[in-house]
Every structure is written in C-alpha cells, then in structure tokens.
Amino acid sequence: MNKIKAWWAAHGTKILGTVAVIIGAGGESLSLIQAVDPKHSALWALVMGLGGAIVRRGFTNTKTLQQ
C-alpha cells in the first residue's frame, strides 16, 4: 500500500492537472467553435490555466520527493 501512496504523491497532481487541461481545452475549443459568449470562454480558459498550474505543482512535488 505504501508504494501506491508514494506513486500517487509523486504523480497525482500531474494526473489531475492534465485532466483539467484536457477538459478545459475541450471546453475552450467547443466555445470557440460554437461562438459562445466571452464569459464562458474566459471560464474555460481559467480551467486550462488552473490545470497547467496543477501540473507544474506536480513536477515541483516530484522534485521535492526525490531529494
């Protein structure tokens, strides 16, 4: 069980961030294609930005765990 916890500690935030980026990119693409109002486009862009930040944090966490 400790191996699973260690693996998740090292990679969990990267996985969650990647999922958020993919969902955000899909929503952003959909809103651009369908010409949804700017409010929704900004929301999806925010989701993508947050996802990117989560992935970055995941790499920071991995570096910290490896030291």
VMD Tcl script that draws the C-alpha trace (Angstrom):
set ca {
  {0.00 0.00 0.00}
  {2.91 2.36 0.67}
  {4.01 2.04 -2.97}
  {0.60 3.23 -4.16}
  {0.66 6.19 -1.77}
  {4.20 7.10 -2.83}
  {3.29 6.81 -6.51}
  {0.21 9.00 -6.04}
  {2.21 11.54 -4.02}
  {4.74 11.72 -6.86}
  {2.32 11.75 -9.80}
  {-1.22 12.52 -8.58}
  {-1.14 16.27 -9.10}
  {0.28 15.80 -12.60}
  {-2.57 13.47 -13.49}
  {-5.24 15.76 -12.05}
  {-3.72 18.79 -13.74}
  {-3.56 17.03 -17.09}
  {-7.22 16.04 -16.80}
  {-8.15 19.65 -16.01}
  {-6.16 20.92 -19.03}
  {-7.83 18.40 -21.34}
  {-11.31 19.27 -20.08}
  {-10.53 22.98 -20.30}
  {-9.11 22.67 -23.82}
  {-12.18 20.75 -24.91}
  {-14.48 23.36 -23.44}
  {-12.44 26.19 -24.92}
  {-12.50 24.60 -28.37}
  {-16.21 23.97 -28.10}
  {-16.89 27.55 -27.07}
  {-14.78 28.93 -29.92}
  {-16.45 26.67 -32.49}
  {-19.95 27.47 -31.30}
  {-19.14 31.16 -30.72}
  {-20.32 31.09 -27.13}
  {-20.31 34.39 -25.29}
  {-16.97 35.65 -23.88}
  {-17.95 34.87 -20.29}
  {-17.91 31.13 -20.97}
  {-14.70 31.33 -22.98}
  {-12.98 33.07 -20.09}
  {-14.21 30.37 -17.69}
  {-12.78 27.55 -19.83}
  {-9.51 29.45 -20.26}
  {-9.35 29.73 -16.46}
  {-9.87 25.97 -16.12}
  {-7.00 25.36 -18.57}
  {-4.76 27.78 -16.68}
  {-5.54 26.13 -13.36}
  {-4.85 22.72 -14.88}
  {-1.47 23.91 -16.12}
  {-0.65 25.29 -12.70}
  {-1.60 21.98 -11.07}
  {0.65 20.05 -13.46}
  {3.52 22.44 -12.70}
  {2.97 21.93 -8.99}
  {3.07 18.18 -9.57}
  {6.53 18.42 -11.08}
  {7.63 20.58 -8.13}
  {6.29 17.94 -5.72}
  {8.15 15.19 -7.57}
  {11.45 17.10 -7.34}
  {10.89 17.62 -3.62}
  {10.17 13.92 -3.04}
  {13.26 12.82 -4.98}
  {15.64 14.91 -2.87}
}
mol new
graphics top color blue
foreach p $ca { graphics top sphere $p radius 0.5 }
foreach p [lrange $ca 0 end-1] q [lrange $ca 1 end] { graphics top cylinder $p $q radius 0.2 }
display resetview
